[in-house]
Each structure stands twice: as C-alpha cells, then as structure tokens.
Amino acid sequence: MTDTQAPSASLAEIRSMLAALPGPGEGARAAAAAREARLVKPAGALGRLEELSSWMAAWQDRHPPRLRRPRVAVFAGNHGVAARGVSAYPAEVTRQMVANFVSGGAAVNQVCRSVDADLRVYELSLEAPTADFVAGPAMDDGECARAMAYGMMAVEQGIDLIALGEMGIANTTSASALCLALFGGEAADWTGPGTGVAGDRLARKREAVAAGAALHAGSGDGLELLRRLGGFEFAAIAGAVVAARFARVPVLLDGFAATAAAAALLRVDPGLLDHCQIAHLSAEPAHARLCAAIGKRPLLDLGMRLGEASGAALAVGVVRAAVECHAGMASFDEAGVSGPA
Amino acid sequence: MTDTQAPSASLAEIRSMLAALPGPGEGARAAAAAREARLVKPAGALGRLEELSSWMAAWQDRHPPRLRRPRVAVFAGNHGVAARGVSAYPAEVTRQMVANFVSGGAAVNQVCRSVDADLRVYELSLEAPTADFVAGPAMDDGECARAMAYGMMAVEQGIDLIALGEMGIANTTSASALCLALFGGEAADWTGPGTGVAGDRLARKREAVAAGAALHAGSGDGLELLRRLGGFEFAAIAGAVVAARFARVPVLLDGFAATAAAAALLRVDPGLLDHCQIAHLSAEPAHARLCAAIGKRPLLDLGMRLGEASGAALAVGVVRAAVECHAGMASFDEAGVSGPA
C-alpha cells in the first residue's frame, strides 16, 4: 500500500470477524417508528425519507439518528486486466485522477462541498496493480486482506455516515467478472461501456469478463471471489462496509463497482449489507441488474456513471434531509394541527 | 388576499404578458456545452447533472450559472370543494399548517435548512375559500388574476432558483379536476388518495372531480380552466412560473398540485414550462400520468406525497451539485489527466 502502514491480516481472520456481526438497534428503530407516527404529516407522506431515518436510527443504534460528520471515501486501485485494452482510458489516469481529487478538481470534490461532507481519498498500491484475473487470481490472500484492513481504517471514530466509491481504470471489467461469478448469466449481461468502450474494445472486455469468471467461479465464498476477481479498491470497500457495521456507521454505496464489491460479502452472510443503501442507480446497465440481484432499490436515478463516489456523495444530502425531518418536525400536538377527520 | 396589498390585475393583462415570453439564453447554453465537454470526466458521465447545469445556464441566461440564493415558496389556499368531504383532514388544517411553517415545525422547514434555502410562505385569503367548482367557477376573473399577481411577487430580485409548492386542504381534488379538463380521460385516472382518502370519501372525491371537469372543460384556454377549477394557490404558482420566466429564474415544481397548476399554462403556450423542472415524482398516482402528459421527467423519486414544497426543496440540493460541478471541476488540461486512448 502507498502512504500507509499496511496492517497485517489474513482473510481467515476477517472471516472470523464476520461470524459475529452486530444487528440493528431494535430499540432505536422502535423509537423512530413511534416518533414518526406523531409527526405532523399524513402517515407515510415522506416516503423513503421515513425509511432512511428509521434505517439510520437502527444502524447507528441511536435515536434520534444523527448526521453531523458524513464522510465520503474514495478508494483508488489499478488493475492488471487493464493491459488487455478493456478501457477507453490508459491506466495512468488512475493516479492522475487521485492527484485531481487532492487538488479539488474532480466532480466528487464539488459534490462533497455542496453537501458539506468530508472527502478522503485512499490510494492502494497504484504502482503495483493487481494481477490479471484472466491468468490467475487478482490478489493473493495477504494482499486482499491488507486492502480490506486498509479500507476498514476509513471508518474513523465520530463518523456517522460513510459514502463509499472508487477510482480505477478497468475496474468495471473487474466488477462485471465478479458479478458474473457471483450471480451467473452471460458475460454480456454484466458487461457495459464503462467509461465509454464500444466495438472491438467492448468485445475484448466481454471476453476478459467471461474468461475471468470461467476461471474463478465456484472457487470459494464471496471473499475468495473478491480476492480472485476484484481489485484492491474493491477489497478496501468491502473492508469499509464490514468496519462500518461494527462501528454502527450506516453506509451509502456508489455505483456499479462499489456495489459489486459489497455484493461479494452477501455470499458470506446474506444480511451483511442491511446497514447499506445503494445511493444511486448508475447508467452502467449492469448496475440495475445487480441492484435487483441483491434486492436493493437505489435512492437516486440521475443517469450518472462517473464513479469516484459522486452519486453516493449526492445522496448524503437526501439522508441529511431525512434525519433533519425526523428530528426537527413538530408533532400534531406540538403544532396544534388537527388530525384526520 | 391576507397580509398583502392585493395588486389589481385582470386575466386579459396576464394573457398579453404571455405573448412576449423570453426564450433561453442560447449564448449561455452554448458556453455551458463548450465547458462541459472539457471537464475531467467521460462525456455524459454526470447524467442529469449535466442537463441541469445547461438548463440553469440557458434560463438564467448566464454562464457559468449561479446558485447562491435559492428560494422555496409555499402558497396556501382554501377550497370551497372541501365542504363536500373530499379530504381526510378538516379545512382548518390549512391555516394550522401555515402557523406550523412559520414556527418551523413542518417538513419543508427542515428540508430548507438542510439545503440552505430561503423559505417563504404566502397565504391567500384563507378565511374566504374559492367557490365550490362543482357548482360554478372557483374564482372570478379578478380573484384569479390577483392571486397570480400575488404569486409573481415571490420572484424577488436576486433569487437564482425558485422551488414552488402548496398547502391547501382538498387541493388534490382541484388538481385532479384541472388535469381531467386539460388532458381528458376518466375521473378515476386522475383521482387518488391525496392525504389518504379511501372508500366513500374517495368516491365523493371522484364524483366532484368528474362533475367539475364536466361543467368547466372546454370553457376556454388554460387560464380560464385555472380560474374555474384551480384554487388561489394554483393561480399563485402559475403567476410565479410566469414571473420567473421574465426574471430569468429557473423553477422547480413540487408534486401533483403544483405541477397541475403549471400545466394549465401549457394550454396558453406549449413552451411555457421550458424553464421548469419537475423536482420529484409524487406518490400520488396521477402525478406520473401528468408528468407523462407534459413530457417531463421528475428529478427525484422518493415516494414522497406531502406537498408543501418538500420534494422541490430537496431537489435544490441536486441543482446545487450540478451547478458546482459545472463551475468547479477542472478541465482535462488543467488536471493533467490523459484523455481517451
């Protein structure tokens, strides 16, 4: 890893953590439901905002839920499979974009400012990409576990919501292969334009997806598939999802690659993403299929397909509105408003 | 009108205004397109955020577009048709909710705080509801024109986006009748639960919608239908839409009632809502039908059905993110990022 003390860890240690996941705070959830019923509006009239305030209460295990310190975390990694020419952009763009995040020139910087969220960028060994998953596993056990542990470090104390996204040239190829291995179907079902590939390049991408999934599918549980087909940033996102569960920090997942990384965890425990929302529906076509496969409905649908946590950051504003409505609205009694006739 | 110097106006004067509507700023729109193409992201990757920054530039006639002073305006009115028992709530709730807006206890207060928007509440003659549209026109010419002129006053100088919503017990009945008269179909197509009516009450609501539309449809242009079937808050919203066009202030329309009020203007000029976006898709079923009828796709779909501009206020945050991305992102050259291979 670059710029960090790589924690030592193994996937076996991480698997043992996953055997003791905390569940939702049922008391906080019940308190949210009781308060929601008294607020001055027709029952259910705030739609998904009501769902979000209940979800925040349950997974923070706190009532009323709080949103003072949202964090947006972008994990950047490079991919051996990029050498197959599966992306519209050269691999050096990953590092160039990290520099752009740091200097404030990317979309996610602007969105974070507009929703008043803290942005952190984590780069994972950009000079040493993962191995090409068409030829063998993308990561060895220690590499995958260290990337997961690195991702866990993004969930610092005091954070009350974390939005997870990624940057990595060729990483939709990795996401597609991972989805194909996890959920089956055809390579074409899961392979799309990414940053904008078409024609021969798209055909090469589809071939890499098919070959990678054929080589690795059935090789083990979700962590094993993540190790073999994911990238460092995928492992880091999965690690952050796990750490957030223990730290009682609800999670917003960005588009296709971030959702695919998290989806691998469902093969370990089908409830492992209950503390996560899909922030937005990506325009990358496979994202809709993936959301359906994991039974989650994205909060926003704005035709975005940029990655870099830009959609997840935007959804922070929706969660904030939900939390503020829940905490700040008057009850019918307090407002002196007549109830239904 | 309460609490205001009622401006004197006639619908004929307003019709003459509508003959000279300003169009989009084509120079600003072209400048936005040129800048967008250089920003450091794959073309189109910000989806509707790109559409929104272009739309803001065109209708503000300014590049880059600006969002420093968004206003959320809620218009409140009472309806004679409420006496037919078409709502789940008694008519006095309109005034009670206005008091709640003023004291800060409503959902829209919390949403406005969360998106840093200014909230103004305009009450229109709550002690003297419109006439029952089943028996005759809801408003006379002067009443409708004065309500429109009052709505125009919400578009004050310096505002750079306005979100329009309403409060008015029984006003989905009025919206349904107006839509039926404007777009045809059956009363059942346009009539839904509103604040939560069902059974006998829903049947009464549907009957009022059918009877009102039968009495008034075909009686004249959109302003005439607005006068006959709308309410004071509908006329005020239509007035604000018109004033915003002249003041170069883009508009976000809230749910079913606000969209219905604005839709009446399309019967005067089919381009009259080009400076408006539908902020969110209401869970009131007729809203989807109405959006399809006027060819607009809502920005958000969060199952909200509260009115009071709560969904429109939430969308202010989306527009802000769009404007900030457009203005603040680096170009490929500035960021030193390689373009597509």
Interface residues (C-beta under 8 A of the other chain):
Chain A: L39 V40 K41 P42 A43 G44 A45 L46 G47 R48 L49 S87 A88 Y89 P90 E92 V93 Q96 M97 A99 N100 S103 G104 G105 A106 A107 N109 Q110 V111 R113 S114 V115 T195 G196 A283 L299 L300 D301 L302 G303 M304 R305 L306 S310 L314 G317 V318 R320 A321 E324 C325 A327 G328 M329 A330 E334 A335 G336 V337 S338 G339 P340 A341
Chain B: L39 V40 K41 P42 A43 G44 A45 L46 G47 R48 L49 S87 A88 Y89 P90 E92 V93 Q96 M97 A99 N100 S103 G104 G105 A106 A107 N109 Q110 V111 R113 S114 V115 T195 G196 A283 L299 L300 D301 L302 G303 M304 R305 L306 S310 L314 G317 V318 R320 A321 E324 C325 A327 G328 M329 A330 E334 A335 G336 V337 S338 G339 P340 A341
